[in-house]
């Protein structure tokens, strides 16, 4: 482990988990960012990865060469300790179905788990993200102050690119994510968090308790945080924010990069602004849990759960197996989890004729003071994600960001 020139020996040691794939333009910037951190009690683990088949594909050869360059850069970098896991050189790449960022993150975290002690902290990163000089210290302090928390979903903010096409795409995607978060929070969902691979951290003891990460080709961050949230408390507030790069990328099947690509083509069907009434329907079932513990009752959500699990009364097994309302409620959220919530919303959206713009306006005017909404200077008759000036979308993004940060701050346990 590194020395402690800053007098931070009482804070937990941090293991940084960084997957790298074809990112020669971003890796040097991240390394310099880490070198400038005020907190020095960390060690970086990097998995440079790609499928083995890329070496024989002409359109992927440049990525292979870039990964070789990344490994050389990492070997030559001496400002702090780095452990390099080579899954990209000839003969070392992924084979079969086991490949992608999910396997890279799992490989990294398993290696860290073998080297760490239970109170050390795993910090997940992406090569295209940056943060301020006190970022690592803020995470160490956060877990020191909340030692029983099983995870941290770090606040994030995508700097808008200078290219208007890319800026419009990332702003709309962020508006979608923040609208989703704020609605889940207002109905009291335990799954009100945002999953970004560049913005999550957890103690080693929690990693061991949940049996590690289940690898996915993509979306591994969502499933991982959901697993951690089911196990224990998740922190949503952190003093420092992570700044991921907003870029068009098809390295994973869904997430920021693919969303921007689809959105730039005019396809936002996978990332709609859901009507508030659908979240209200979930809240209705949440509110009825004391009654549902005693006897069956029908709601739209219960009918959906019944269809998903092919059970006439999907909550009867929970009544049978749980001794009190608290355990029944926890069992309900285990069953109707973050994934099922998203599925419910997508199914319900098929019946919605309102536009994303109308749903956003309804949300703003329903839940926020009229003077604050007026300050956004939005004309609801002409507002358009596709045609309104980028500056208008930026105002909406900043408004929702500020509201989300207040929610995250007030969620922190005392």
KOLGUGU-980924 format. One line per 5 residues: for each residue x, y, z of C-alpha. Coordinates in steps of 0.1 Angstrom, whole numbers, plus 5000, padded with zeros to 4 digits. Each point is the difference from the previous one (the first is absolute). Last residue first. Layout:
<pts>
X Y Z | ...
</pts>
This chain:
<pts>
4727 5114 5103 | 4990 4980 4970 | 5005 5016 4966 | 4966 5003 4981 | 4999 5038 5004
5031 5004 4978 | 4988 4977 4973 | 4967 5018 4998 | 5017 5034 4999 | 5023 4987 4972
4970 4988 4980 | 4984 5034 5001 | 5032 5016 4989 | 5005 4975 4972 | 4963 5005 4989
5005 5037 4996 | 5034 4996 4983 | 4985 4976 4975 | 4971 5023 4993 | 5023 5030 4995
5022 4979 4977 | 4970 4990 4979 | 4992 5037 4995 | 5036 5007 4991 | 4999 4973 4974
4974 5020 4981 | 4967 4983 4996 | 4997 4978 4969 | 5004 4963 5009 | 4991 5001 5037
4972 5023 4991 | 4983 5029 5019 | 4976 5019 4978 | 4967 4998 5018 | 5017 4995 5034
5018 5033 4997 | 5030 4996 5023 | 5015 5029 5018 | 5016 4978 5027 | 4992 5029 5024
4963 4991 4996 | 5006 4966 5014 | 5016 5015 5031 | 4971 5025 5004 | 4975 4972 4997
5014 4980 5028 | 5010 4964 4991 | 4981 4967 5000 | 4970 5004 4976 | 5014 5026 4976
5033 4982 4995 | 4985 4966 4996 | 4973 5011 4976 | 5026 5018 4980 | 5021 4968 4998
4970 4979 4989 | 4991 5025 4973 | 5035 5001 4986 | 5002 4962 5000 | 4969 5000 4980
4966 4987 5013 | 4983 4970 4984 | 5008 4976 5029 | 4987 4964 4996 | 5034 4985 4991
5015 5020 5029 | 4984 4976 5024 | 5022 4971 4988 | 5031 5022 5002 | 4990 5012 5035
4994 4965 5012 | 5033 4987 4985 | 5019 5029 5018 | 4983 4991 5033 | 5008 4964 4994
5037 5008 4996 | 5001 5022 5031 | 4983 4973 5021 | 4965 4986 5003 | 5011 4967 5015
5027 5012 5024 | 4978 5030 5007 | 4972 4977 5010 | 5023 4980 5022 | 5010 5031 5018
4964 5009 5006 | 4993 4965 5012 | 5029 5002 5024 | 4988 5032 5014 | 4963 4988 5001
5009 4969 5022 | 5008 4963 4998 | 5009 4997 4963 | 4997 4967 4982 | 4963 4996 4996
4991 5036 4993 | 5029 5002 4975 | 4988 4968 4982 | 4966 5016 4998 | 5013 5032 4983
4998 4988 4964 | 4963 4990 5003 | 4991 4985 4967 | 5036 4993 4992 | 5016 5000 4966
5030 5020 5013 | 4998 5028 4975 | 4962 4999 4997 | 4994 5001 5037 | 5025 5028 5004
4981 5020 4974 | 4966 4993 5017 | 5016 5011 5033 | 5012 5032 4984 | 4966 5008 4985
4984 4994 5034 | 4981 4971 5014 | 4999 4991 5037 | 5010 4968 5017 | 4998 4997 5038
5019 5009 5031 | 5034 5010 4987 | 4982 5017 4971 | 4983 5023 5025 | 5033 5012 5015
5015 5002 4965 | 4972 5023 4987 | 5022 5031 5000 | 5026 4983 4978 | 4972 4990 4976
4988 5035 4997 | 5036 5012 4996 | 5004 4978 4970 | 4969 5015 4984 | 5013 5035 5008
5032 4991 4981 | 4978 4993 4970 | 4981 5032 5005 | 5031 5020 4997 | 5002 4992 4963
5034 4985 4989 | 5025 5022 4982 | 5013 4974 4976 | 5034 4983 4998 | 4996 4969 4979
4977 5017 4975 | 5024 5029 4996 | 5007 4993 4963 | 5007 5032 4980 | 5033 4989 4986
5019 5021 5025 | 4980 4982 5026 | 5011 4966 4989 | 5037 5010 5002 | 4996 5020 5032
4982 4970 5017 | 5028 4977 4987 | 5027 5022 5017 | 4981 5006 5033 | 4988 4965 5007
4990 4970 4979 | 5017 4974 4978 | 5036 5009 5009 | 5030 5011 4979 | 4976 5019 4978
5012 5035 5009 | 4988 5036 4993 | 5016 5021 5026 | 4991 5019 5032 | 5030 4996 5022
4993 4992 5037 | 5004 5027 5026 | 5000 4986 5035 | 4987 5021 5029 | 5015 5008 5034
4983 5004 5033 | 4982 4967 4996 | 4963 4992 5004 | 4981 4969 4989 | 5012 4976 5026
4985 4965 4997 | 4988 4980 5030 | 5000 4962 4999 | 4996 4967 4981 | 4973 5010 4976
5020 5031 4992 | 5031 4980 4993 | 4982 4978 4975 | 4984 5031 4983 | 5035 5016 4999
5014 4969 4982 | 4970 4997 4976 | 5003 5036 4990 | 5038 5000 4997 | 5000 4969 4979
4979 5017 4973 | 5023 4985 4974 | 5013 4966 4990 | 4991 4989 5035 | 5021 4986 5028
4984 4992 5034 | 5020 5020 5025 | 5011 4985 5033 | 4983 4976 5023 | 4977 5026 5016
5018 4999 5033 | 5035 5000 4984 | 4993 5033 4982 | 4985 5014 5031 | 5031 4992 5020
5021 5016 4973 | 4983 5034 5006 | 4982 5015 4970 | 5004 5027 4974 | 4981 5012 4970
5002 5028 4974 | 5020 4989 4969 | 4979 4968 4995 | 4969 5022 5001 | 4968 4988 5018
4977 5027 5012 | 4981 4995 5032 | 4964 4999 5011 | 4996 4963 5005 | 4987 5001 5035
4969 5017 4985 | 4985 5027 5022 | 4976 5014 4975 | 5019 5033 4997 | 5033 4982 4996
4989 4979 4971 | 4987 5032 4983 | 5032 5019 5007 | 5022 4972 4986 | 4980 4996 4968
4999 5038 4993 | 5038 5000 5007 | 5006 4972 4975 | 4978 5014 4972 | 5014 5035 5005
5035 4985 4998 | 4991 4982 4967 | 4986 5033 4986 | 5031 5019 5009 | 5023 4973 4986
4983 5000 4966 | 4997 5038 4997 | 5037 5004 5009 | 5010 4974 4974 | 4982 5018 4972
5011 5034 5013 | 5037 4991 4999 | 5016 5019 5029 | 4994 4970 5022 | 4978 5004 5032
5019 4990 5031 | 4982 4969 5013 | 4992 5004 5037 | 5001 4972 5026 | 4990 4994 5036
5017 4969 5014 | 4979 4969 5007 | 5016 4987 5032 | 4997 4965 5013 | 4995 4977 5030
4997 5027 5027 | 5010 4988 5034 | 5032 5021 5003 | 4981 5033 4994 | 5025 5027 5011
5030 4980 4989 | 4982 4991 4968 | 4994 5037 4992 | 5035 5010 5010 | 5016 4975 4976
4977 5011 4972 | 5007 5037 5006 | 5038 4993 5001 | 4998 4984 4966 | 4982 5030 4985
5022 5026 5016 | 5020 5010 4969 | 4968 5004 4979 | 4986 4974 4976 | 5006 4985 4966
4983 4972 4980 | 5010 4985 4966 | 5020 4971 5016 | 4971 4987 5020 | 5000 4995 5037
4988 4977 5028 | 5013 5007 5035 | 5005 4970 5022 | 5004 5009 5037 | 5021 4983 5027
4981 4989 5031 | 5001 4963 4991 | 5036 4997 4992 | 5013 5001 4965 | 5022 4978 4977
4975 4973 4991 | 4971 5025 4998 | 5021 5022 4977 | 5005 4971 4975 | 4962 4992 5002
4992 5037 4994 | 5022 5002 4970 | 4987 4968 4984 | 4964 5010 5007 | 5006 5034 4984
5015 4985 4969 | 4973 4974 4998 | 4974 5027 5000 | 5020 5022 4976 | 4999 4974 4973
5009 4963 4996 | 4989 4965 5010 | 4980 4988 4971 | 5029 4982 4984 | 5035 5012 5006
5013 5032 5016 | 5035 5011 4991 | 5033 4986 5013 | 5013 4981 4970 | 5011 5032 4982
4998 5029 5025 | 4966 5011 5012 | 4991 4985 5034 | 5031 5013 5018 | 4993 5008 5036
5023 5028 5011 | 5005 5008 5036 | 5009 5037 5005 | 5018 5017 5029 | 5005 5037 4998
5019 5027 4980 | 5019 4973 4981 | 4983 4998 4965 | 5021 4981 4976 | 4982 4967 5004
4966 5018 4997 | 5011 5018 4968 | 5012 4967 4985 | 4967 4983 5008 | 4981 5029 4985
5021 4998 4968 | 4992 4963 4997 | 4963 5009 5004 | 5003 5026 4972 | 5015 4973 4977
4971 4977 5007 | 4975 5029 4994 | 5017 5006 4966 | 4996 4964 4991 | 4962 5000 5006
4989 5008 4964 | 5024 4975 4986 | 4988 4971 5022 | 5026 4974 5008 | 5013 5016 5032
4965 5008 5011 | 4993 4963 5004 | 5018 5000 5034 | 4971 5022 5014 | 5013 5032 5017
5014 5010 5033 | 5024 5023 5019 | 4991 4992 5036 | 5015 5027 5023 | 5004 4998 5038
5010 5033 5016 | 5012 5002 5036 | 4989 5026 5025 | 5011 5018 5032 | 5011 5032 4982
4971 5024 5007 | 5007 5035 4986 | 4995 4985 4965 | 5023 5015 4973 | 5014 4966 4989
4964 4988 4996 | 4992 5028 4975 | 5033 4994 4982 | 4990 4963 4996 | 4965 5011 4988
5014 5023 4974 | 5025 4974 4987 | 4971 4974 4997 | 4977 5022 4979 | 5013 5003 4965
5015 4965 5000 | 4966 4984 5008 | 4997 4968 4981 | 4988 4979 5029 | 5009 5008 5036
4983 4987 5032 | 5010 5019 5031 | 4995 4987 5036 | 5015 5023 5026 | 5009 4985 5034
4996 5025 5028 | 5015 4997 5035 | 4976 5011 5027 | 5007 5032 5020 | 5020 5000 5033
5033 5002 4981 | 4990 5034 4985 | 5031 5019 5011 | 5008 5014 4966 | 5032 4982 4995
4984 4966 5003 | 5021 4974 4983 | 4985 4977 4974 | 4990 4964 5005
</pts>
